[in-house]
Amino acid sequence: MLKRIVAVVLALAAWAPQLQAQGYPNKPIRVVVGYTPGGSADAGIRPLAKVLETLLGQPLVMEYKPGAAGSVAMEYIAKAPPDGYTLYYFDSGPLTVAPHLNKVGYDNLKSFTHLGHVCGSGSMLVVHPSTPFNSVAELVAASRQDPSKWSYGTSGVGGPHHLSGEYFKSVTGANLLHIPYKGGGPAMTDLMGGQVPMLFSSLGPVVGAVKSGKIRALAVTSPRRSGAFPDVPTMDEAGLKGFDSTAWYGLVGPAGLPPEVVTRLTQAIAKAGEDKNLQAQLNATGCDAEFLNPAQTVEKIKADFAKWGRVVRDANIKAD
């Protein structure tokens, strides 16, 4: 008799996620953010959450778990219950770059249920106005002629802007010394003061300085022009055909989400992607809206993982 009771309990436990999924969602959904409030991740998830709340009929509650450039939150979500009530608005770095730099506690594909790509943002190559550069071609030519003279700053070793810079060097043959800073703020301060001649930077922090003429924008590293900078060419338009260095955001849950939950979430995300107002809000943050389905998202992870692995190896980038 006891064995029969145990068997029934175990069977019910095994079916619990499926039973819960049938009425999904019936309570608030936690959305983990791997950075502190007020950053670019927070700026993107908040307008998206408002649209998804309407579509799903439940509130989305932000939970911030900063650390290791998003990898702390990534490990947390990999171990979360697979019931659809804990999701992660992630940036691509922990899945496509971090595994090449450190040992991580997750598999970038198998540990998660990938729900979709939301938006992407390239870096921007900006220069101090005292430099003679008005184009990417001029910068590359000068760096080859006098390689000891030119350097570029970024927000830190192994970040998306460092990778953009090293990818740029590998494609162009430019000779540029990397100057890593402890964040984008100090890097921008030194660029404005002329202590470093150029930066690969996030788009958001340079908007005011570029538009006021205090610094000069040469190109963005994304394959399409940024909605925030429609007059700034892409690297591809500047002559580097096929150049694409884009950090991006998406939604993910732990592996093993019930099919009913996945369908509910992916349909809501796709519907949200059709909202023109949401697209405009995302574009205004410097992260251009591009909603991709789970299969397309997985293919993007695979391609970026391979590309950034080559860049890390060729440039001998080590974790800071």
C-alpha positions in Angstrom: 0.0 0.0 0.0 2.8 2.4 1.0 4.6 1.7 -2.3 1.4 2.5 -4.2 1.0 5.8 -2.4 4.6 6.7 -3.1 4.2 5.9 -6.8 1.1 8.1 -7.0 2.9 11.0 -5.3 5.9 10.7 -7.6 3.6 10.5 -10.6 1.7 13.7 -9.5 5.0 15.4 -8.9 6.2 14.6 -12.4 3.0 15.9 -13.9 2.8 19.0 -11.7 4.5 21.4 -14.3 2.2 20.2 -17.0 -0.9 20.6 -14.8 0.2 24.1 -13.8 1.0 25.0 -17.5 -2.6 24.4 -18.5 -3.7 27.6 -16.7 -0.5 29.5 -17.4 0.1 32.2 -16.3 -2.1 32.4 -13.1 0.3 34.4 -11.0 3.0 37.1 -11.4 6.1 36.3 -13.5 9.5 37.2 -12.2 11.9 38.5 -14.8 15.6 38.4 -13.7 17.9 41.2 -14.9 21.6 40.6 -14.7 22.6 44.2 -14.0 21.7 47.0 -11.6 18.6 49.1 -12.1 18.9 52.0 -14.5 21.2 50.4 -17.1 20.5 49.4 -20.7 19.0 46.1 -19.8 16.6 47.8 -17.4 15.7 50.3 -20.1 14.8 47.6 -22.5 12.8 45.2 -20.3 10.5 47.8 -18.8 8.7 48.8 -22.0 8.6 45.2 -23.1 7.2 44.1 -19.8 4.3 46.5 -20.0 3.3 45.1 -23.4 3.7 41.5 -22.2 1.7 42.1 -19.0 -1.3 43.1 -21.2 -0.9 40.1 -23.4 -0.3 37.5 -20.6 -2.7 39.0 -18.1 -0.3 38.9 -15.2 2.3 41.4 -13.9 6.0 41.0 -14.7 8.1 41.7 -11.6 11.8 42.7 -12.1 14.4 41.0 -9.9 18.0 42.3 -10.2 20.9 39.9 -9.8 24.1 41.7 -11.0 27.5 40.1 -11.2 30.1 38.7 -13.6 28.6 40.7 -16.5 25.3 38.8 -16.4 26.7 35.4 -15.8 25.6 35.2 -12.1 22.0 35.7 -13.3 22.5 33.2 -16.1 23.6 30.5 -13.6 20.7 31.4 -11.4 18.1 30.9 -14.2 19.6 27.6 -15.3 18.7 26.2 -11.8 15.3 27.9 -11.5 12.1 25.8 -11.5 10.9 25.1 -15.1 7.4 26.4 -14.6 7.5 29.6 -16.6 7.4 31.9 -13.6 11.1 32.8 -13.6 12.5 34.2 -16.8 15.7 36.2 -17.7 16.0 39.2 -19.9 19.6 38.5 -20.9 22.3 40.1 -23.0 24.2 37.9 -25.3 27.6 38.1 -23.6 27.1 35.3 -21.0 26.1 32.9 -23.8 28.4 33.9 -26.6 31.5 35.4 -25.0 31.8 34.4 -21.3 32.3 30.7 -21.9 35.5 31.5 -23.9 36.9 33.6 -21.0 35.9 31.7 -17.9 34.4 28.4 -16.7 30.7 28.9 -16.4 28.1 26.8 -14.6 25.8 26.3 -17.6 25.6 25.2 -21.2 24.7 28.0 -23.5 22.1 25.9 -25.3 21.2 22.9 -23.2 20.7 24.7 -19.9 17.9 26.9 -21.2 14.6 27.2 -23.1 15.3 30.0 -25.5 12.2 32.2 -26.1 13.4 34.8 -28.5 15.7 37.7 -29.5 14.3 41.1 -28.7 16.8 43.8 -29.9 20.4 44.3 -30.8 22.9 47.1 -30.4 26.3 47.6 -32.0 29.2 49.6 -30.6 30.0 53.0 -32.0 33.4 54.1 -33.0 33.8 57.7 -31.8 36.9 59.9 -31.9 38.0 63.1 -30.2 37.7 66.2 -32.5 41.4 66.8 -32.2 42.1 63.7 -34.3 42.3 64.1 -38.1 39.8 61.3 -38.7 36.6 61.8 -40.6 36.2 58.3 -41.8 37.1 54.7 -40.9 39.4 54.5 -43.9 41.5 57.5 -42.7 41.8 55.9 -39.2 42.9 52.6 -40.5 45.5 54.2 -42.8 46.9 56.3 -40.0 47.2 53.4 -37.6 49.2 51.4 -40.2 51.6 54.3 -40.9 52.2 55.1 -37.2 51.1 52.1 -35.1 52.8 53.4 -31.9 50.7 56.5 -31.9 47.1 55.3 -31.8 45.0 53.6 -29.1 41.3 53.0 -28.4 39.5 52.8 -25.1 36.6 50.6 -23.9 34.6 49.9 -20.8 36.7 46.9 -20.0 38.5 43.7 -21.0 36.3 41.1 -22.6 33.2 43.3 -22.9 31.3 43.8 -26.2 33.2 47.0 -27.1 36.6 45.3 -26.5 35.5 42.5 -28.8 34.3 45.1 -31.4 37.7 46.7 -31.3 39.6 43.5 -31.7 37.3 42.3 -34.4 37.8 45.6 -36.2 41.6 45.2 -35.9 41.4 41.6 -37.3 39.3 42.7 -40.3 41.2 45.9 -41.2 44.8 45.2 -40.0 44.7 48.4 -38.0 47.3 48.8 -35.3 45.6 50.1 -32.2 46.5 49.6 -28.5 43.6 48.7 -26.3 43.1 50.8 -23.2 40.6 49.1 -20.8 38.7 51.2 -18.3 36.7 50.3 -15.3 33.4 51.1 -17.0 32.1 53.3 -19.8 31.9 56.5 -17.6 35.6 56.8 -17.0 36.4 55.9 -20.6 34.1 58.6 -21.9 35.6 61.1 -19.5 39.1 60.5 -20.8 37.9 60.7 -24.4 36.2 64.0 -23.8 39.4 65.2 -22.1 41.6 64.0 -25.0 43.5 61.5 -22.9 42.5 58.7 -25.3 41.8 59.5 -29.0 39.0 57.1 -29.7 36.5 54.7 -28.1 34.3 51.8 -29.0 31.3 52.7 -26.9 27.7 51.9 -26.2 25.4 54.1 -28.2 23.3 55.6 -25.3 26.2 57.4 -23.5 27.5 59.2 -26.6 24.2 60.6 -27.9 24.6 64.1 -26.3 28.3 64.4 -27.0 28.0 63.4 -30.6 25.0 65.7 -31.3 26.8 68.7 -29.6 29.9 68.1 -31.6 32.1 67.4 -28.6 33.1 64.0 -30.1 32.8 62.7 -33.7 31.1 59.4 -34.7 32.7 57.4 -37.5 30.6 54.3 -37.7 28.4 51.8 -35.8 29.3 48.1 -35.7 25.8 46.7 -36.3 24.8 45.6 -39.8 22.1 48.2 -39.9 22.2 51.9 -39.0 21.0 52.7 -35.5 17.6 54.2 -35.0 19.2 56.6 -32.6 21.9 57.6 -35.1 20.3 57.4 -38.6 23.1 59.6 -40.1 26.0 57.5 -38.9 27.1 54.8 -41.4 27.6 51.2 -40.6 31.1 49.6 -40.8 29.7 47.7 -43.8 28.9 51.1 -45.5 32.3 52.4 -44.5 33.9 49.6 -46.6 34.1 46.6 -44.2 31.7 44.3 -46.0 29.7 42.0 -43.8 31.0 43.5 -40.6 28.7 42.7 -37.7 29.6 43.2 -34.0 26.3 43.3 -32.2 25.4 42.7 -28.6 21.8 41.8 -28.2 19.0 41.0 -25.7 16.5 38.2 -25.4 14.2 36.3 -23.1 15.1 32.8 -21.8 13.8 30.4 -19.2 15.3 27.3 -17.6 15.5 24.1 -19.7 12.4 21.9 -19.6 9.7 24.5 -19.8 6.4 22.7 -20.6 5.3 23.0 -24.3 2.2 24.9 -23.3 4.2 27.5 -21.5 6.7 27.9 -24.3 3.8 28.4 -26.8 2.1 31.0 -24.6 5.3 33.0 -24.1 6.6 32.8 -27.6 3.2 33.9 -29.0 3.1 36.8 -26.6 6.7 37.9 -27.5 5.9 37.7 -31.2 2.8 39.7 -30.7 4.7 42.3 -28.7 7.2 42.6 -31.5 4.4 43.9 -33.8 3.8 46.8 -31.5 5.1 49.9 -33.3 5.2 52.0 -30.1 7.3 49.3 -28.3 9.7 49.2 -31.3 10.1 53.0 -31.1 10.8 52.8 -27.3 13.4 50.1 -27.7 15.1 52.0 -30.6 15.3 55.1 -28.5 17.4 53.2 -26.0 20.0 52.5 -28.7 18.9 48.8 -28.9 17.2 48.3 -32.3 14.1 46.2 -32.1 14.4 42.8 -33.9 12.1 40.1 -32.7 13.3 36.6 -33.7 11.7 33.2 -32.9 13.4 30.6 -30.7 15.0 28.7 -33.6 16.4 31.9 -35.1 17.7 32.9 -31.7 19.5 29.6 -31.2 21.1 29.9 -34.6 22.3 33.4 -33.7 23.8 32.1 -30.5 25.7 29.4 -32.3 27.0 31.8 -34.9 28.1 34.4 -32.4 29.6 31.8 -30.1 31.8 30.6 -32.9 32.8 34.2 -34.1 33.6 35.5 -30.7 35.6 32.3 -29.9 37.8 33.1 -32.8 38.2 36.7 -31.8 39.1 35.8 -28.2 41.7 33.2 -29.3 43.3 35.3 -32.1 43.6 38.4 -29.8 44.6 36.3 -26.8 42.0 38.0 -24.7 42.1 36.9 -21.0 39.5 37.6 -18.3 40.2 40.7 -16.3 
